[in-house]
Amino acid sequence: MARYRCRNCNNEGTFSYSGKHECPKCGSRDVQFALSIEELGDYDPLIVALKKMADDGTEQS
Ligand SMILES: [Zn+2]
């Protein structure tokens, strides 16, 4: 299970991460997730995005 907090509907709780970055309650994308990395595969879009962000960070000086 992962935790989420939605800034659109102010709902928060736990949910089963299904690969979509959106609020399970209202469908808003303005939502924060707190996932344990172990739940995700290396090729999950969210992990790929995080890795891409990390790579971009190292390239900037
Ligand atoms: Zn919501």
N, CA, C, O and the ligand as a Tripos MOL2 file, in Angstrom:
@<TRIPOS>MOLECULE
protein
  245   243    62     0     0
PROTEIN
NO_CHARGES

@<TRIPOS>ATOM
      1 N           0.8360   -1.2000    0.0000 N.3       1 MET1
      2 CA          0.0000    0.0000    0.0000 C.3       1 MET1
      3 C           0.8690    1.2480    0.0000 C.2       1 MET1
      4 O           1.9960    1.2480    0.4970 O.2       1 MET1
      5 N           0.3230    2.2930   -0.5630 N.am      2 ALA2
      6 CA          1.0240    3.5690   -0.5920 C.3       2 ALA2
      7 C           0.1090    4.6250    0.0190 C.2       2 ALA2
      8 O          -1.1140    4.4850    0.0510 O.2       2 ALA2
      9 N           0.7450    5.6750    0.4990 N.am      3 ARG3
     10 CA         -0.0430    6.7740    1.0460 C.3       3 ARG3
     11 C          -0.1690    7.8780    0.0030 C.2       3 ARG3
     12 O           0.7030    8.0530   -0.8480 O.2       3 ARG3
     13 N          -1.2450    8.6000    0.0860 N.am      4 TYR4
     14 CA         -1.4150    9.7260   -0.8180 C.3       4 TYR4
     15 C          -2.0520   10.8890   -0.0620 C.2       4 TYR4
     16 O          -2.7240   10.7080    0.9540 O.2       4 TYR4
     17 N          -1.8200   12.0680   -0.5860 N.am      5 ARG5
     18 CA         -2.5040   13.2570   -0.0850 C.3       5 ARG5
     19 C          -2.8320   14.1180   -1.2830 C.2       5 ARG5
     20 O          -1.9410   14.5070   -2.0380 O.2       5 ARG5
     21 N          -4.0940   14.4160   -1.4590 N.am      6 CYS6
     22 CA         -4.5420   15.1680   -2.6190 C.3       6 CYS6
     23 C          -4.7070   16.6350   -2.2560 C.2       6 CYS6
     24 O          -5.3440   16.9800   -1.2610 O.2       6 CYS6
     25 N          -4.1210   17.4870   -3.0820 N.am      7 ARG7
     26 CA         -4.2300   18.9240   -2.8200 C.3       7 ARG7
     27 C          -5.4860   19.5050   -3.4480 C.2       7 ARG7
     28 O          -5.8250   20.6640   -3.2100 O.2       7 ARG7
     29 N          -6.1690   18.7120   -4.2390 N.am      8 ASN8
     30 CA         -7.3980   19.1800   -4.8680 C.3       8 ASN8
     31 C          -8.6000   18.9490   -3.9590 C.2       8 ASN8
     32 O          -9.3850   19.8680   -3.7240 O.2       8 ASN8
     33 N          -8.7480   17.7330   -3.4490 N.am      9 CYS9
     34 CA         -9.9100   17.4130   -2.6200 C.3       9 CYS9
     35 C          -9.5350   17.2530   -1.1500 C.2       9 CYS9
     36 O         -10.3860   16.9470   -0.3140 O.2       9 CYS9
     37 N          -8.2450   17.4650   -0.8380 N.am     10 ASN10
     38 CA         -7.7730   17.3910    0.5450 C.3      10 ASN10
     39 C          -8.0050   16.0220    1.1670 C.2      10 ASN10
     40 O          -8.0530   15.8940    2.3900 O.2      10 ASN10
     41 N          -8.1470   15.0200    0.3480 N.am     11 ASN11
     42 CA         -8.3110   13.6800    0.8610 C.3      11 ASN11
     43 C          -6.9420   13.0420    1.0400 C.2      11 ASN11
     44 O          -6.0230   13.3080    0.2650 O.2      11 ASN11
     45 N          -6.8050   12.2160    2.0410 N.am     12 GLU12
     46 CA         -5.5730   11.4600    2.1770 C.3      12 GLU12
     47 C          -5.8440   10.1100    2.8030 C.2      12 GLU12
     48 O          -6.8370    9.9170    3.5050 O.2      12 GLU12
     49 N          -4.9540    9.1900    2.5400 N.am     13 GLY13
     50 CA         -5.1500    7.8430    3.0430 C.3      13 GLY13
     51 C          -4.2180    6.8840    2.3280 C.2      13 GLY13
     52 O          -3.1450    7.2730    1.8660 O.2      13 GLY13
     53 N          -4.6270    5.6480    2.2410 N.am     14 THR14
     54 CA         -3.8050    4.6460    1.5740 C.3      14 THR14
     55 C          -4.5440    4.1170    0.3580 C.2      14 THR14
     56 O          -5.7730    4.1640    0.2890 O.2      14 THR14
     57 N          -3.7900    3.6230   -0.5810 N.am     15 PHE15
     58 CA         -4.3910    3.0760   -1.7830 C.3      15 PHE15
     59 C          -3.4240    2.0770   -2.3850 C.2      15 PHE15
     60 O          -2.2550    2.0150   -2.0020 O.2      15 PHE15
     61 N          -3.9200    1.3010   -3.3240 N.am     16 SER16
     62 CA         -3.0650    0.3900   -4.0600 C.3      16 SER16
     63 C          -2.5740    1.0890   -5.3060 C.2      16 SER16
     64 O          -3.3600    1.4460   -6.1830 O.2      16 SER16
     65 N          -1.2700    1.2840   -5.3790 N.am     17 TYR17
     66 CA         -0.7040    1.9810   -6.5260 C.3      17 TYR17
     67 C          -0.8910    1.1530   -7.7830 C.2      17 TYR17
     68 O          -0.5400   -0.0260   -7.8250 O.2      17 TYR17
     69 N          -1.4510    1.7910   -8.8140 N.am     18 SER18
     70 CA         -1.7600    1.0570  -10.0390 C.3      18 SER18
     71 C          -0.9800    1.5960  -11.2250 C.2      18 SER18
     72 O          -1.2040    1.1680  -12.3570 O.2      18 SER18
     73 N          -0.0760    2.5200  -10.9830 N.am     19 GLY19
     74 CA          0.7200    3.0690  -12.0660 C.3      19 GLY19
     75 C           0.2380    4.4170  -12.5380 C.2      19 GLY19
     76 O           0.9090    5.0720  -13.3360 O.2      19 GLY19
     77 N          -0.9250    4.8490  -12.0550 N.am     20 LYS20
     78 CA         -1.4370    6.1540  -12.4300 C.3      20 LYS20
     79 C          -1.1040    7.1730  -11.3600 C.2      20 LYS20
     80 O          -1.2770    6.9220  -10.1670 O.2      20 LYS20
     81 N          -0.6210    8.3320  -11.8010 N.am     21 HIS21
     82 CA         -0.3260    9.3960  -10.8380 C.3      21 HIS21
     83 C          -1.5270   10.3220  -10.7650 C.2      21 HIS21
     84 O          -1.5350   11.4090  -11.3430 O.2      21 HIS21
     85 N          -2.5260    9.8740  -10.0510 N.am     22 GLU22
     86 CA         -3.7160   10.7010   -9.8750 C.3      22 GLU22
     87 C          -4.4260   10.2760   -8.5920 C.2      22 GLU22
     88 O          -4.2660    9.1590   -8.1010 O.2      22 GLU22
     89 N          -5.2090   11.2040   -8.0760 N.am     23 CYS23
     90 CA         -5.9250   10.9540   -6.8350 C.3      23 CYS23
     91 C          -6.9390    9.8290   -7.0380 C.2      23 CYS23
     92 O          -7.7460    9.8900   -7.9650 O.2      23 CYS23
     93 N          -6.9080    8.7900   -6.1740 N.am     24 PRO24
     94 CA         -7.8610    7.6880   -6.3110 C.3      24 PRO24
     95 C          -9.2840    8.1160   -5.9690 C.2      24 PRO24
     96 O         -10.2440    7.4110   -6.2800 O.2      24 PRO24
     97 N          -9.4120    9.2640   -5.3320 N.am     25 LYS25
     98 CA        -10.7300    9.7480   -4.9230 C.3      25 LYS25
     99 C         -11.3680   10.6140   -6.0090 C.2      25 LYS25
    100 O         -12.5040   10.3740   -6.4180 O.2      25 LYS25
    101 N         -10.6320   11.6170   -6.4670 N.am     26 CYS26
    102 CA        -11.2300   12.5820   -7.3890 C.3      26 CYS26
    103 C         -10.5630   12.5700   -8.7590 C.2      26 CYS26
    104 O         -11.0580   13.1980   -9.6950 O.2      26 CYS26
    105 N          -9.4390   11.8590   -8.8840 N.am     27 GLY27
    106 CA         -8.7940   11.7680  -10.1860 C.3      27 GLY27
    107 C          -7.8740   12.9240  -10.4980 C.2      27 GLY27
    108 O          -7.3080   12.9780  -11.5910 O.2      27 GLY27
    109 N          -7.7040   13.8660   -9.5590 N.am     28 SER28
    110 CA         -6.8240   14.9960   -9.7970 C.3      28 SER28
    111 C          -5.3700   14.5390   -9.8530 C.2      28 SER28
    112 O          -4.9760   13.6000   -9.1610 O.2      28 SER28
    113 N          -4.5890   15.2070  -10.6760 N.am     29 ARG29
    114 CA         -3.1690   14.8810  -10.7500 C.3      29 ARG29
    115 C          -2.3710   15.7190   -9.7550 C.2      29 ARG29
    116 O          -1.1580   15.5520   -9.6310 O.2      29 ARG29
    117 N          -3.0480   16.6160   -9.0510 N.am     30 ASP30
    118 CA         -2.3720   17.4500   -8.0650 C.3      30 ASP30
    119 C          -2.3570   16.7050   -6.7370 C.2      30 ASP30
    120 O          -2.9930   17.1140   -5.7650 O.2      30 ASP30
    121 N          -1.6260   15.6190   -6.7220 N.am     31 VAL31
    122 CA         -1.6440   14.7200   -5.5790 C.3      31 VAL31
    123 C          -0.2260   14.2790   -5.2760 C.2      31 VAL31
    124 O           0.5840   14.0670   -6.1790 O.2      31 VAL31
    125 N           0.0580   14.1460   -3.9950 N.am     32 GLN32
    126 CA          1.3740   13.6790   -3.5770 C.3      32 GLN32
    127 C           1.2690   12.2290   -3.1460 C.2      32 GLN32
    128 O           0.3490   11.8450   -2.4240 O.2      32 GLN32
    129 N           2.2200   11.4330   -3.5980 N.am     33 PHE33
    130 CA          2.2700   10.0350   -3.2140 C.3      33 PHE33
    131 C           3.4830    9.7840   -2.3430 C.2      33 PHE33
    132 O           4.5400   10.3820   -2.5400 O.2      33 PHE33
    133 N           3.3220    8.9110   -1.3940 N.am     34 ALA34
    134 CA          4.4570    8.4400   -0.6110 C.3      34 ALA34
    135 C           4.5290    6.9330   -0.7960 C.2      34 ALA34
    136 O           3.8850    6.1660   -0.0820 O.2      34 ALA34
    137 N           5.3190    6.5380   -1.7610 N.am     35 LEU35
    138 CA          5.4300    5.1290   -2.0880 C.3      35 LEU35
    139 C           6.7110    4.5550   -1.5190 C.2      35 LEU35
    140 O           7.7230    5.2450   -1.3950 O.2      35 LEU35
    141 N           6.6460    3.2980   -1.1790 N.am     36 SER36
    142 CA          7.9030    2.6150   -0.8940 C.3      36 SER36
    143 C           8.4400    2.1010   -2.2210 C.2      36 SER36
    144 O           7.7190    1.4770   -3.0010 O.2      36 SER36
    145 N           9.6940    2.3680   -2.4580 N.am     37 ILE37
    146 CA         10.2950    2.0320   -3.7390 C.3      37 ILE37
    147 C          10.1660    0.5480   -4.0430 C.2      37 ILE37
    148 O          10.0690    0.1430   -5.2020 O.2      37 ILE37
    149 N          10.1670   -0.2520   -2.9940 N.am     38 GLU38
    150 CA         10.0970   -1.7000   -3.2010 C.3      38 GLU38
    151 C           8.8170   -2.1230   -3.9130 C.2      38 GLU38
    152 O           8.7610   -3.1940   -4.5170 O.2      38 GLU38
    153 N           7.7980   -1.2840   -3.8390 N.am     39 GLU39
    154 CA          6.5330   -1.6390   -4.4710 C.3      39 GLU39
    155 C           6.5900   -1.4860   -5.9860 C.2      39 GLU39
    156 O           5.7670   -2.0410   -6.7140 O.2      39 GLU39
    157 N           7.5760   -0.7240   -6.4420 N.am     40 LEU40
    158 CA          7.6140   -0.3790   -7.8510 C.3      40 LEU40
    159 C           8.7120   -1.1350   -8.5730 C.2      40 LEU40
    160 O           9.7590   -1.4320   -7.9970 O.2      40 LEU40
    161 N           8.4730   -1.4350   -9.8000 N.am     41 GLY41
    162 CA          9.5040   -2.0420  -10.6100 C.3      41 GLY41
    163 C          10.4380   -0.9740  -11.1650 C.2      41 GLY41
    164 O          10.1140    0.2130  -11.1620 O.2      41 GLY41
    165 N          11.5960   -1.4080  -11.6380 N.am     42 ASP42
    166 CA         12.5790   -0.4640  -12.1680 C.3      42 ASP42
    167 C          12.0360    0.3100  -13.3590 C.2      42 ASP42
    168 O          12.4920    1.4180  -13.6410 O.2      42 ASP42
    169 N          11.0860   -0.2540  -14.0450 N.am     43 TYR43
    170 CA         10.5940    0.3670  -15.2750 C.3      43 TYR43
    171 C           9.2350    1.0130  -15.0820 C.2      43 TYR43
    172 O           8.5610    1.3740  -16.0470 O.2      43 TYR43
    173 N           8.8370    1.1540  -13.8170 N.am     44 ASP44
    174 CA          7.6250    1.9050  -13.5490 C.3      44 ASP44
    175 C           7.8210    3.3420  -14.0180 C.2      44 ASP44
    176 O           8.8850    3.9170  -13.7950 O.2      44 ASP44
    177 N           6.8180    3.9320  -14.6630 N.am     45 PRO45
    178 CA          6.9640    5.3040  -15.1810 C.3      45 PRO45
    179 C           7.4030    6.2910  -14.1160 C.2      45 PRO45
    180 O           8.1510    7.2230  -14.4100 O.2      45 PRO45
    181 N           6.9560    6.1040  -12.8980 N.am     46 LEU46
    182 CA          7.3150    7.0250  -11.8300 C.3      46 LEU46
    183 C           8.8020    6.9030  -11.4860 C.2      46 LEU46
    184 O           9.4830    7.9070  -11.2800 O.2      46 LEU46
    185 N           9.2890    5.6830  -11.4280 N.am     47 ILE47
    186 CA         10.7070    5.4550  -11.1290 C.3      47 ILE47
    187 C          11.5650    5.9840  -12.2650 C.2      47 ILE47
    188 O          12.5990    6.6090  -12.0280 O.2      47 ILE47
    189 N          11.1410    5.7380  -13.4890 N.am     48 VAL48
    190 CA         11.8850    6.2300  -14.6430 C.3      48 VAL48
    191 C          11.9660    7.7560  -14.5880 C.2      48 VAL48
    192 O          13.0160    8.3390  -14.8590 O.2      48 VAL48
    193 N          10.8570    8.3920  -14.2360 N.am     49 ALA49
    194 CA         10.8330    9.8530  -14.1400 C.3      49 ALA49
    195 C          11.7690   10.3310  -13.0370 C.2      49 ALA49
    196 O          12.4800   11.3210  -13.2080 O.2      49 ALA49
    197 N          11.7700    9.6330  -11.9140 N.am     50 LEU50
    198 CA         12.6430   10.0170  -10.8060 C.3      50 LEU50
    199 C          14.1070    9.8800  -11.2030 C.2      50 LEU50
    200 O          14.9290   10.7430  -10.8940 O.2      50 LEU50
    201 N          14.4190    8.8010  -11.8820 N.am     51 LYS51
    202 CA         15.7960    8.5890  -12.3210 C.3      51 LYS51
    203 C          16.2000    9.6600  -13.3330 C.2      51 LYS51
    204 O          17.3290   10.1510  -13.3160 O.2      51 LYS51
    205 N          15.2680   10.0130  -14.2090 N.am     52 LYS52
    206 CA         15.5420   11.0310  -15.2040 C.3      52 LYS52
    207 C          15.8060   12.3740  -14.5250 C.2      52 LYS52
    208 O          16.7030   13.1170  -14.9250 O.2      52 LYS52
    209 N          15.0220   12.6720  -13.5050 N.am     53 MET53
    210 CA         15.2210   13.9050  -12.7560 C.3      53 MET53
    211 C          16.5900   13.9010  -12.0860 C.2      53 MET53
    212 O          17.2790   14.9210  -12.0720 O.2      53 MET53
    213 N          16.9850   12.7600  -11.5340 N.am     54 ALA54
    214 CA         18.2810   12.6440  -10.8710 C.3      54 ALA54
    215 C          19.4030   12.8520  -11.8950 C.2      54 ALA54
    216 O          20.3970   13.5240  -11.6230 O.2      54 ALA54
    217 N          19.2190   12.2660  -13.0580 N.am     55 ASP55
    218 CA         20.2330   12.4200  -14.0980 C.3      55 ASP55
    219 C          20.3550   13.8730  -14.5220 C.2      55 ASP55
    220 O          21.4570   14.3950  -14.6930 O.2      55 ASP55
    221 N          19.2020   14.5220  -14.6900 N.am     56 ASP56
    222 CA         19.2190   15.9280  -15.0770 C.3      56 ASP56
    223 C          19.9290   16.7750  -14.0330 C.2      56 ASP56
    224 O          20.6240   17.7380  -14.3570 O.2      56 ASP56
    225 N          19.7370   16.3960  -12.7620 N.am     57 GLY57
    226 CA         20.3370   17.1440  -11.6660 C.3      57 GLY57
    227 C          21.8470   17.0720  -11.6910 C.2      57 GLY57
    228 O          22.5240   18.0550  -11.3890 O.2      57 GLY57
    229 N          22.3880   15.9020  -12.0530 N.am     58 THR58
    230 CA         23.8320   15.7410  -12.0360 C.3      58 THR58
    231 C          24.4770   16.4570  -13.2260 C.2      58 THR58
    232 O          25.6510   16.8270  -13.1940 O.2      58 THR58
    233 N          23.6690   16.6400  -14.2740 N.am     59 GLU59
    234 CA         24.2290   17.2790  -15.4690 C.3      59 GLU59
    235 C          24.3120   18.7970  -15.3060 C.2      59 GLU59
    236 O          25.0920   19.4680  -15.9820 O.2      59 GLU59
    237 N          23.4970   19.3180  -14.4010 N.am     60 GLN60
    238 CA         23.5400   20.7620  -14.1670 C.3      60 GLN60
    239 C          24.6340   21.0880  -13.1690 C.2      60 GLN60
    240 O          24.8170   20.3690  -12.1860 O.2      60 GLN60
    241 N          25.3490   22.1450  -13.4100 N.am     61 SER61
    242 CA         26.4390   22.5060  -12.5110 C.3      61 SER61
    243 C          26.2130   23.8930  -11.9230 C.2      61 SER61
    244 O          27.0310   24.3720  -11.1380 O.2      61 SER61
    245 ZN         -8.4240   14.1970   -4.8330 Zn       62 ZN62
@<TRIPOS>BOND
     1     1     2 1
     2     2     3 1
     3     3     4 2
     4     3     5 am
     5     5     6 1
     6     6     7 1
     7     7     8 2
     8     7     9 am
     9     9    10 1
    10    10    11 1
    11    11    12 2
    12    11    13 am
    13    13    14 1
    14    14    15 1
    15    15    16 2
    16    15    17 am
    17    17    18 1
    18    18    19 1
    19    19    20 2
    20    19    21 am
    21    21    22 1
    22    22    23 1
    23    23    24 2
    24    23    25 am
    25    25    26 1
    26    26    27 1
    27    27    28 2
    28    27    29 am
    29    29    30 1
    30    30    31 1
    31    31    32 2
    32    31    33 am
    33    33    34 1
    34    34    35 1
    35    35    36 2
    36    35    37 am
    37    37    38 1
    38    38    39 1
    39    39    40 2
    40    39    41 am
    41    41    42 1
    42    42    43 1
    43    43    44 2
    44    43    45 am
    45    45    46 1
    46    46    47 1
    47    47    48 2
    48    47    49 am
    49    49    50 1
    50    50    51 1
    51    51    52 2
    52    51    53 am
    53    53    54 1
    54    54    55 1
    55    55    56 2
    56    55    57 am
    57    57    58 1
    58    58    59 1
    59    59    60 2
    60    59    61 am
    61    61    62 1
    62    62    63 1
    63    63    64 2
    64    63    65 am
    65    65    66 1
    66    66    67 1
    67    67    68 2
    68    67    69 am
    69    69    70 1
    70    70    71 1
    71    71    72 2
    72    71    73 am
    73    73    74 1
    74    74    75 1
    75    75    76 2
    76    75    77 am
    77    77    78 1
    78    78    79 1
    79    79    80 2
    80    79    81 am
    81    81    82 1
    82    82    83 1
    83    83    84 2
    84    83    85 am
    85    85    86 1
    86    86    87 1
    87    87    88 2
    88    87    89 am
    89    89    90 1
    90    90    91 1
    91    91    92 2
    92    91    93 am
    93    93    94 1
    94    94    95 1
    95    95    96 2
    96    95    97 am
    97    97    98 1
    98    98    99 1
    99    99   100 2
   100    99   101 am
   101   101   102 1
   102   102   103 1
   103   103   104 2
   104   103   105 am
   105   105   106 1
   106   106   107 1
   107   107   108 2
   108   107   109 am
   109   109   110 1
   110   110   111 1
   111   111   112 2
   112   111   113 am
   113   113   114 1
   114   114   115 1
   115   115   116 2
   116   115   117 am
   117   117   118 1
   118   118   119 1
   119   119   120 2
   120   119   121 am
   121   121   122 1
   122   122   123 1
   123   123   124 2
   124   123   125 am
   125   125   126 1
   126   126   127 1
   127   127   128 2
   128   127   129 am
   129   129   130 1
   130   130   131 1
   131   131   132 2
   132   131   133 am
   133   133   134 1
   134   134   135 1
   135   135   136 2
   136   135   137 am
   137   137   138 1
   138   138   139 1
   139   139   140 2
   140   139   141 am
   141   141   142 1
   142   142   143 1
   143   143   144 2
   144   143   145 am
   145   145   146 1
   146   146   147 1
   147   147   148 2
   148   147   149 am
   149   149   150 1
   150   150   151 1
   151   151   152 2
   152   151   153 am
   153   153   154 1
   154   154   155 1
   155   155   156 2
   156   155   157 am
   157   157   158 1
   158   158   159 1
   159   159   160 2
   160   159   161 am
   161   161   162 1
   162   162   163 1
   163   163   164 2
   164   163   165 am
   165   165   166 1
   166   166   167 1
   167   167   168 2
   168   167   169 am
   169   169   170 1
   170   170   171 1
   171   171   172 2
   172   171   173 am
   173   173   174 1
   174   174   175 1
   175   175   176 2
   176   175   177 am
   177   177   178 1
   178   178   179 1
   179   179   180 2
   180   179   181 am
   181   181   182 1
   182   182   183 1
   183   183   184 2
   184   183   185 am
   185   185   186 1
   186   186   187 1
   187   187   188 2
   188   187   189 am
   189   189   190 1
   190   190   191 1
   191   191   192 2
   192   191   193 am
   193   193   194 1
   194   194   195 1
   195   195   196 2
   196   195   197 am
   197   197   198 1
   198   198   199 1
   199   199   200 2
   200   199   201 am
   201   201   202 1
   202   202   203 1
   203   203   204 2
   204   203   205 am
   205   205   206 1
   206   206   207 1
   207   207   208 2
   208   207   209 am
   209   209   210 1
   210   210   211 1
   211   211   212 2
   212   211   213 am
   213   213   214 1
   214   214   215 1
   215   215   216 2
   216   215   217 am
   217   217   218 1
   218   218   219 1
   219   219   220 2
   220   219   221 am
   221   221   222 1
   222   222   223 1
   223   223   224 2
   224   223   225 am
   225   225   226 1
   226   226   227 1
   227   227   228 2
   228   227   229 am
   229   229   230 1
   230   230   231 1
   231   231   232 2
   232   231   233 am
   233   233   234 1
   234   234   235 1
   235   235   236 2
   236   235   237 am
   237   237   238 1
   238   238   239 1
   239   239   240 2
   240   239   241 am
   241   241   242 1
   242   242   243 1
   243   243   244 2
@<TRIPOS>SUBSTRUCTURE
     1 MET1         2 RESIDUE 1 A MET
     2 ALA2         6 RESIDUE 1 A ALA
     3 ARG3        10 RESIDUE 1 A ARG
     4 TYR4        14 RESIDUE 1 A TYR
     5 ARG5        18 RESIDUE 1 A ARG
     6 CYS6        22 RESIDUE 1 A CYS
     7 ARG7        26 RESIDUE 1 A ARG
     8 ASN8        30 RESIDUE 1 A ASN
     9 CYS9        34 RESIDUE 1 A CYS
    10 ASN10       38 RESIDUE 1 A ASN
    11 ASN11       42 RESIDUE 1 A ASN
    12 GLU12       46 RESIDUE 1 A GLU
    13 GLY13       50 RESIDUE 1 A GLY
    14 THR14       54 RESIDUE 1 A THR
    15 PHE15       58 RESIDUE 1 A PHE
    16 SER16       62 RESIDUE 1 A SER
    17 TYR17       66 RESIDUE 1 A TYR
    18 SER18       70 RESIDUE 1 A SER
    19 GLY19       74 RESIDUE 1 A GLY
    20 LYS20       78 RESIDUE 1 A LYS
    21 HIS21       82 RESIDUE 1 A HIS
    22 GLU22       86 RESIDUE 1 A GLU
    23 CYS23       90 RESIDUE 1 A CYS
    24 PRO24       94 RESIDUE 1 A PRO
    25 LYS25       98 RESIDUE 1 A LYS
    26 CYS26      102 RESIDUE 1 A CYS
    27 GLY27      106 RESIDUE 1 A GLY
    28 SER28      110 RESIDUE 1 A SER
    29 ARG29      114 RESIDUE 1 A ARG
    30 ASP30      118 RESIDUE 1 A ASP
    31 VAL31      122 RESIDUE 1 A VAL
    32 GLN32      126 RESIDUE 1 A GLN
    33 PHE33      130 RESIDUE 1 A PHE
    34 ALA34      134 RESIDUE 1 A ALA
    35 LEU35      138 RESIDUE 1 A LEU
    36 SER36      142 RESIDUE 1 A SER
    37 ILE37      146 RESIDUE 1 A ILE
    38 GLU38      150 RESIDUE 1 A GLU
    39 GLU39      154 RESIDUE 1 A GLU
    40 LEU40      158 RESIDUE 1 A LEU
    41 GLY41      162 RESIDUE 1 A GLY
    42 ASP42      166 RESIDUE 1 A ASP
    43 TYR43      170 RESIDUE 1 A TYR
    44 ASP44      174 RESIDUE 1 A ASP
    45 PRO45      178 RESIDUE 1 A PRO
    46 LEU46      182 RESIDUE 1 A LEU
    47 ILE47      186 RESIDUE 1 A ILE
    48 VAL48      190 RESIDUE 1 A VAL
    49 ALA49      194 RESIDUE 1 A ALA
    50 LEU50      198 RESIDUE 1 A LEU
    51 LYS51      202 RESIDUE 1 A LYS
    52 LYS52      206 RESIDUE 1 A LYS
    53 MET53      210 RESIDUE 1 A MET
    54 ALA54      214 RESIDUE 1 A ALA
    55 ASP55      218 RESIDUE 1 A ASP
    56 ASP56      222 RESIDUE 1 A ASP
    57 GLY57      226 RESIDUE 1 A GLY
    58 THR58      230 RESIDUE 1 A THR
    59 GLU59      234 RESIDUE 1 A GLU
    60 GLN60      238 RESIDUE 1 A GLN
    61 SER61      242 RESIDUE 1 A SER
    62 ZN62       245 GROUP 0 **** ****
